[in-house]
Amino acid sequence: MSSARTELIELIEEVDQICVDSHPVLLELVSWLPATTISTFIEDARAALELDYEETEIVETEGNDYTMCMTCQDTYYEDDAHTCNDEDTEDAPDTKYFSSRIPAC
């Protein structure tokens, strides 16, 4: 099978989330179409569905890069150094969770 046909089958499987091997009519259609028609269709479909992977640079999205200090309950960027604020920890230096810092009724 030509690379254009293989690329079309991969596109169908990716977008439609189906296994093309289990659809004999679709396989027959792909094998019957000329490679130039398939290439033109793939270009149009990628543009219409905004699937231009080769032309766009993949930008990594940042996840949750913050972490919480279990002593002072402050959040900070995980790559930065963190020091607990003295006024927050003086009254309860051994507390690890926020619930242990709530005064009893």
Backbone as JSON Lines, residues from 0, in Angstrom:
{"i":0,"aa":"M","n":[0.85,-1.18,0.0],"ca":[0.0,0.0,0.0],"c":[0.9,1.24,0.0]}
{"i":1,"aa":"S","n":[0.52,2.24,-0.77],"ca":[1.36,3.43,-0.89],"c":[1.34,4.25,0.39]}
{"i":2,"aa":"S","n":[2.29,5.16,0.49],"ca":[2.38,5.98,1.7],"c":[1.17,6.89,1.84]}
{"i":3,"aa":"A","n":[0.61,7.37,0.72],"ca":[-0.58,8.22,0.79],"c":[-1.76,7.43,1.35]}
{"i":4,"aa":"R","n":[-1.91,6.19,0.92],"ca":[-3.0,5.35,1.42],"c":[-2.8,5.03,2.91]}
{"i":5,"aa":"T","n":[-1.57,4.74,3.27],"ca":[-1.27,4.47,4.68],"c":[-1.54,5.71,5.53]}
{"i":6,"aa":"E","n":[-1.16,6.87,5.02],"ca":[-1.4,8.12,5.75],"c":[-2.9,8.39,5.92]}
{"i":7,"aa":"L","n":[-3.69,8.08,4.89],"ca":[-5.13,8.26,4.97],"c":[-5.74,7.32,6.0]}
{"i":8,"aa":"I","n":[-5.3,6.08,6.01],"ca":[-5.8,5.12,7.0],"c":[-5.45,5.58,8.41]}
{"i":9,"aa":"E","n":[-4.24,6.07,8.61],"ca":[-3.83,6.57,9.93],"c":[-4.66,7.78,10.33]}
{"i":10,"aa":"L","n":[-4.95,8.66,9.37],"ca":[-5.77,9.84,9.66],"c":[-7.17,9.42,10.08]}
{"i":11,"aa":"I","n":[-7.76,8.48,9.35],"ca":[-9.1,8.01,9.69],"c":[-9.11,7.37,11.08]}
{"i":12,"aa":"E","n":[-8.12,6.55,11.37],"ca":[-8.07,5.91,12.68],"c":[-7.86,6.91,13.8]}
{"i":13,"aa":"E","n":[-7.07,7.95,13.53],"ca":[-6.81,8.96,14.56],"c":[-8.05,9.82,14.81]}
{"i":14,"aa":"V","n":[-8.66,10.31,13.76],"ca":[-9.77,11.25,13.9],"c":[-11.05,10.54,14.31]}
{"i":15,"aa":"D","n":[-11.38,9.44,13.63],"ca":[-12.64,8.75,13.89],"c":[-12.55,7.71,14.99]}
{"i":16,"aa":"Q","n":[-11.34,7.43,15.46],"ca":[-11.12,6.47,16.55],"c":[-11.72,5.1,16.2]}
{"i":17,"aa":"I","n":[-11.45,4.63,14.97],"ca":[-11.9,3.31,14.55],"c":[-10.7,2.55,14.0]}
{"i":18,"aa":"C","n":[-10.85,1.24,13.92],"ca":[-9.85,0.4,13.28],"c":[-10.31,0.17,11.85]}
{"i":19,"aa":"V","n":[-9.6,0.73,10.89],"ca":[-10.0,0.65,9.49],"c":[-9.99,-0.79,9.0]}
{"i":20,"aa":"D","n":[-9.14,-1.63,9.57],"ca":[-9.08,-3.03,9.15],"c":[-10.41,-3.76,9.33]}
{"i":21,"aa":"S","n":[-11.24,-3.28,10.24],"ca":[-12.54,-3.92,10.48],"c":[-13.65,-3.35,9.6]}
{"i":22,"aa":"H","n":[-13.29,-2.48,8.64],"ca":[-14.27,-1.88,7.72],"c":[-13.83,-2.16,6.28]}
{"i":23,"aa":"P","n":[-14.24,-3.3,5.73],"ca":[-13.76,-3.7,4.41],"c":[-14.15,-2.75,3.28]}
{"i":24,"aa":"V","n":[-15.3,-2.12,3.36],"ca":[-15.7,-1.18,2.31],"c":[-14.77,0.03,2.33]}
{"i":25,"aa":"L","n":[-14.43,0.5,3.49],"ca":[-13.53,1.64,3.6],"c":[-12.14,1.28,3.07]}
{"i":26,"aa":"L","n":[-11.66,0.09,3.38],"ca":[-10.37,-0.37,2.85],"c":[-10.39,-0.46,1.33]}
{"i":27,"aa":"E","n":[-11.49,-0.96,0.79],"ca":[-11.61,-1.07,-0.66],"c":[-11.62,0.32,-1.31]}
{"i":28,"aa":"L","n":[-12.31,1.25,-0.69],"ca":[-12.37,2.62,-1.21],"c":[-10.98,3.25,-1.21]}
{"i":29,"aa":"V","n":[-10.25,3.08,-0.12],"ca":[-8.9,3.65,-0.02],"c":[-7.99,3.03,-1.08]}
{"i":30,"aa":"S","n":[-8.11,1.75,-1.31],"ca":[-7.26,1.11,-2.32],"c":[-7.66,1.49,-3.74]}
{"i":31,"aa":"W","n":[-8.9,1.88,-3.95],"ca":[-9.42,2.24,-5.27],"c":[-9.07,3.67,-5.67]}
{"i":32,"aa":"L","n":[-8.96,4.57,-4.68],"ca":[-8.69,5.99,-4.97],"c":[-7.26,6.19,-5.46]}
{"i":33,"aa":"P","n":[-7.06,7.11,-6.42],"ca":[-5.71,7.44,-6.87],"c":[-4.92,8.14,-5.76]}
{"i":34,"aa":"A","n":[-3.62,7.93,-5.73],"ca":[-2.75,8.5,-4.69],"c":[-2.8,10.02,-4.68]}
{"i":35,"aa":"T","n":[-2.9,10.65,-5.85],"ca":[-2.96,12.12,-5.9],"c":[-4.24,12.64,-5.28]}
{"i":36,"aa":"T","n":[-5.35,11.94,-5.5],"ca":[-6.62,12.34,-4.88],"c":[-6.54,12.2,-3.37]}
{"i":37,"aa":"I","n":[-5.93,11.13,-2.91],"ca":[-5.78,10.9,-1.47],"c":[-4.92,11.99,-0.85]}
{"i":38,"aa":"S","n":[-3.81,12.34,-1.5],"ca":[-2.92,13.38,-0.97],"c":[-3.64,14.71,-0.88]}
{"i":39,"aa":"T","n":[-4.41,15.07,-1.92],"ca":[-5.17,16.32,-1.9],"c":[-6.21,16.29,-0.79]}
{"i":40,"aa":"F","n":[-6.89,15.15,-0.63],"ca":[-7.9,15.02,0.42],"c":[-7.27,15.17,1.8]}
{"i":41,"aa":"I","n":[-6.12,14.55,2.02],"ca":[-5.45,14.62,3.32],"c":[-5.09,16.06,3.66]}
{"i":42,"aa":"E","n":[-4.55,16.79,2.69],"ca":[-4.21,18.2,2.92],"c":[-5.44,19.0,3.3]}
{"i":43,"aa":"D","n":[-6.53,18.81,2.55],"ca":[-7.77,19.53,2.83],"c":[-8.36,19.15,4.18]}
{"i":44,"aa":"A","n":[-8.36,17.86,4.48],"ca":[-8.92,17.39,5.74],"c":[-8.12,17.91,6.93]}
{"i":45,"aa":"R","n":[-6.79,17.88,6.83],"ca":[-5.96,18.39,7.93],"c":[-6.2,19.88,8.15]}
{"i":46,"aa":"A","n":[-6.36,20.63,7.07],"ca":[-6.62,22.07,7.2],"c":[-8.0,22.31,7.81]}
{"i":47,"aa":"A","n":[-9.0,21.58,7.33],"ca":[-10.37,21.77,7.83],"c":[-10.5,21.34,9.29]}
{"i":48,"aa":"L","n":[-9.8,20.29,9.66],"ca":[-9.88,19.77,11.03],"c":[-8.8,20.34,11.93]}
{"i":49,"aa":"E","n":[-7.99,21.26,11.38],"ca":[-6.9,21.9,12.12],"c":[-5.94,20.85,12.7]}
{"i":50,"aa":"L","n":[-5.5,19.95,11.84],"ca":[-4.58,18.88,12.25],"c":[-3.22,19.03,11.59]}
{"i":51,"aa":"D","n":[-2.77,20.23,11.37],"ca":[-1.51,20.45,10.68],"c":[-0.34,20.27,11.65]}
{"i":52,"aa":"Y","n":[-0.04,19.03,12.0],"ca":[1.03,18.74,12.94],"c":[2.4,19.09,12.38]}
{"i":53,"aa":"E","n":[2.6,18.83,11.09],"ca":[3.91,19.04,10.52],"c":[4.26,20.53,10.4]}
{"i":54,"aa":"E","n":[3.24,21.38,10.23],"ca":[3.5,22.8,10.01],"c":[3.52,23.62,11.29]}
{"i":55,"aa":"T","n":[2.93,23.13,12.35],"ca":[2.89,23.88,13.59],"c":[3.85,23.28,14.59]}
{"i":56,"aa":"E","n":[4.41,24.14,15.39],"ca":[5.32,23.69,16.43],"c":[4.51,23.29,17.65]}
{"i":57,"aa":"I","n":[4.81,22.14,18.19],"ca":[4.09,21.67,19.36],"c":[4.62,22.43,20.58]}
{"i":58,"aa":"V","n":[3.7,23.07,21.27],"ca":[4.06,23.85,22.45],"c":[3.64,23.05,23.67]}
{"i":59,"aa":"E","n":[4.61,22.81,24.53],"ca":[4.3,22.07,25.74],"c":[3.57,22.99,26.71]}
{"i":60,"aa":"T","n":[2.49,22.48,27.25],"ca":[1.75,23.26,28.22],"c":[2.29,22.92,29.6]}
{"i":61,"aa":"E","n":[2.34,23.93,30.42],"ca":[2.84,23.73,31.76],"c":[1.75,23.14,32.61]}
{"i":62,"aa":"G","n":[2.11,22.2,33.42],"ca":[1.16,21.6,34.34],"c":[1.09,22.41,35.62]}
{"i":63,"aa":"N","n":[0.74,21.76,36.66],"ca":[0.67,22.41,37.96],"c":[2.08,22.4,38.54]}
{"i":64,"aa":"D","n":[2.81,23.48,38.37],"ca":[4.19,23.56,38.83],"c":[4.3,24.14,40.23]}
{"i":65,"aa":"Y","n":[3.18,24.25,40.91],"ca":[3.21,24.77,42.26],"c":[3.09,23.63,43.24]}
{"i":66,"aa":"T","n":[3.71,23.84,44.38],"ca":[3.63,22.86,45.45],"c":[3.26,23.58,46.73]}
{"i":67,"aa":"M","n":[2.77,22.84,47.71],"ca":[2.35,23.46,48.95],"c":[3.27,23.04,50.08]}
{"i":68,"aa":"C","n":[3.69,24.01,50.86],"ca":[4.5,23.74,52.03],"c":[3.58,23.15,53.1]}
{"i":69,"aa":"M","n":[3.95,22.0,53.62],"ca":[3.11,21.34,54.61],"c":[3.24,21.96,55.99]}
{"i":70,"aa":"T","n":[4.18,22.86,56.18],"ca":[4.34,23.52,57.47],"c":[3.52,24.8,57.54]}
{"i":71,"aa":"C","n":[3.68,25.68,56.54],"ca":[2.99,26.97,56.59],"c":[1.79,27.04,55.66]}
{"i":72,"aa":"Q","n":[1.53,26.0,54.88],"ca":[0.41,25.92,53.95],"c":[0.49,26.96,52.83]}
{"i":73,"aa":"D","n":[1.67,27.47,52.57],"ca":[1.86,28.44,51.51],"c":[2.21,27.68,50.22]}
{"i":74,"aa":"T","n":[1.74,28.2,49.09],"ca":[2.1,27.58,47.81],"c":[3.23,28.38,47.18]}
{"i":75,"aa":"Y","n":[4.07,27.67,46.45],"ca":[5.2,28.31,45.81],"c":[5.58,27.52,44.57]}
{"i":76,"aa":"Y","n":[6.24,28.17,43.64],"ca":[6.68,27.53,42.42],"c":[7.73,26.49,42.77]}
{"i":77,"aa":"E","n":[7.58,25.29,42.25],"ca":[8.43,24.17,42.69],"c":[9.91,24.36,42.39]}
{"i":78,"aa":"D","n":[10.26,25.21,41.43],"ca":[11.67,25.42,41.12],"c":[12.31,26.51,41.98]}
{"i":79,"aa":"D","n":[11.48,27.24,42.74],"ca":[12.0,28.29,43.62],"c":[12.21,27.76,45.02]}
{"i":80,"aa":"A","n":[13.17,28.35,45.69],"ca":[13.39,27.98,47.09],"c":[12.26,28.56,47.93]}
{"i":81,"aa":"H","n":[11.9,27.87,48.98],"ca":[10.82,28.35,49.84],"c":[11.29,28.37,51.29]}
{"i":82,"aa":"T","n":[11.02,29.48,51.95],"ca":[11.23,29.57,53.39],"c":[9.92,29.99,54.0]}
{"i":83,"aa":"C","n":[9.56,29.31,55.06],"ca":[8.31,29.62,55.72],"c":[8.39,30.98,56.37]}
{"i":84,"aa":"N","n":[7.29,31.68,56.35],"ca":[7.2,32.98,56.99],"c":[7.24,32.76,58.5]}
{"i":85,"aa":"D","n":[8.15,33.44,59.21],"ca":[8.34,33.24,60.64],"c":[7.08,33.5,61.45]}
{"i":86,"aa":"E","n":[6.33,34.53,61.1],"ca":[5.14,34.86,61.88],"c":[4.06,33.8,61.72]}
{"i":87,"aa":"D","n":[4.06,33.05,60.63],"ca":[3.07,31.99,60.45],"c":[3.44,30.74,61.22]}
{"i":88,"aa":"T","n":[4.7,30.51,61.46],"ca":[5.11,29.24,62.07],"c":[5.5,29.36,63.53]}
{"i":89,"aa":"E","n":[5.57,30.57,64.09],"ca":[5.97,30.73,65.48],"c":[4.98,30.09,66.44]}
{"i":90,"aa":"D","n":[3.68,30.26,66.14],"ca":[2.68,29.75,67.08],"c":[2.52,28.23,67.0]}
{"i":91,"aa":"A","n":[2.86,27.63,65.87],"ca":[2.7,26.19,65.74],"c":[3.79,25.65,64.82]}
{"i":92,"aa":"P","n":[5.03,25.54,65.32],"ca":[6.13,25.12,64.45],"c":[6.06,23.65,64.02]}
{"i":93,"aa":"D","n":[5.34,22.81,64.78],"ca":[5.3,21.4,64.45],"c":[4.08,20.98,63.64]}
{"i":94,"aa":"T","n":[3.23,21.93,63.31],"ca":[2.03,21.57,62.55],"c":[2.39,21.27,61.11]}
{"i":95,"aa":"K","n":[1.73,20.26,60.58],"ca":[1.97,19.89,59.2],"c":[0.75,20.1,58.33]}
{"i":96,"aa":"Y","n":[-0.42,20.22,58.92],"ca":[-1.64,20.36,58.15],"c":[-2.45,21.55,58.64]}
{"i":97,"aa":"F","n":[-3.19,22.13,57.72],"ca":[-3.98,23.31,58.06],"c":[-4.99,23.02,59.17]}
{"i":98,"aa":"S","n":[-5.59,21.86,59.14],"ca":[-6.6,21.54,60.14],"c":[-6.03,21.52,61.56]}
{"i":99,"aa":"S","n":[-4.75,21.25,61.71],"ca":[-4.15,21.23,63.04],"c":[-3.85,22.64,63.53]}
{"i":100,"aa":"R","n":[-3.99,23.64,62.68],"ca":[-3.75,25.03,63.09],"c":[-5.04,25.74,63.47]}
{"i":101,"aa":"I","n":[-6.19,25.09,63.31],"ca":[-7.47,25.7,63.67],"c":[-7.64,25.57,65.19]}
{"i":102,"aa":"P","n":[-7.91,26.68,65.86],"ca":[-8.06,26.6,67.33],"c":[-9.32,25.81,67.71]}
{"i":103,"aa":"A","n":[-9.2,25.14,68.84],"ca":[-10.35,24.37,69.35],"c":[-11.44,25.3,69.82]}
{"i":104,"aa":"C","n":[-12.67,24.88,69.76],"ca":[-13.81,25.7,70.18],"c":[-13.95,25.7,71.68]}
